[in-house]
Amino acid sequence: MSSSVGGGAGGSGADIASLLEKAKELDQLKKEQDEVIGEINKIHKKILTSPEIVDKSVDAILLKLRGLYAHAKELSESEISVSNALVGLLDGLLQSGASTAQRKKIVGELKKKRIKSDADTARFSAASMRNQLDQAANLKGEQVAARVKSDDEKDEWFVVKVIQFDKETKEYEVLDEEPGDDEESTQKKYKLPMSCIIPFPKKGDPSSAPDFGQGRQVLAVYPGTTALYRATVASHRKRKSDDYMLEFDDDEEDGSLPQRAVPFYRVVALPEGHRQ
């Protein structure tokens, strides 16, 4: 009777081995799910930032998305199946009267697997962070959009020049090159975290710049100033090198919003939660 539920040394050992194998299978499913979600997110980003590419190959992109979502569904169903199997194995071990030593062995093996999985994730995260830090360091001498002031009511964004980037503190030192209106105003330096900086598209490489479609809200430099404000793309551009025609918020003239031309290399995506 006891052997049917894994009683005895041999039976419990077999159940422990099955438990560890299922836990390993669950870990692998999680990694595959992360990869599929990453691919889906890449396509979503492409749809948002490069609609002209989507227009040219919409059927191919939709088919690829469908395949990825179908794969994600299969992986989710497999995860449920493996999780149910693990629950059953654990119930069996708890009912079989497995010794304290055997239960400690199970916990110890699962802990080893979790430590290894966490270490793999940490290595991936560290590589990703190094890449971000290298990109930040390469902005030295470049003009970028910077949120130099933020309070409960609004964010203030200006064009600034990157003096240097400190990889240890993960902070930019930037220079506001535009003096204020009063006579005593001088160029100001700020130290800002990475979250307060948005690189501009390269002036000489319009092909690599995002293409914001008509109706999209963006953050753009207001003509004749170094300040950035929220605006809406008013019309479709024929070429990526063309200026954007934008309608800036709170820029009314005679009861309507005028359309203002802004170079593509002075327009960036609107930050999430932007206040103006």
Secondary structure as UniProt FT lines:
FT   HELIX           2..5
FT   HELIX           8..49
FT   HELIX           51..56
FT   HELIX           58..96
FT   HELIX           100..137
FT   TURN            138..141
FT   STRAND          143..150
FT   STRAND          155..166
FT   TURN            167..170
FT   STRAND          171..176
FT   TURN            183..184
FT   STRAND          188..193
FT   HELIX           194..196
FT   STRAND          197..199
FT   TURN            203..204
FT   HELIX           206..208
FT   TURN            214..215
FT   STRAND          217..221
FT   TURN            223..224
FT   STRAND          227..233
FT   TURN            240..241
FT   STRAND          244..248
FT   TURN            249..250
FT   TURN            254..255
FT   STRAND          260..262
FT   HELIX           264..266
FT   STRAND          267..269
FT   TURN            272..273
//
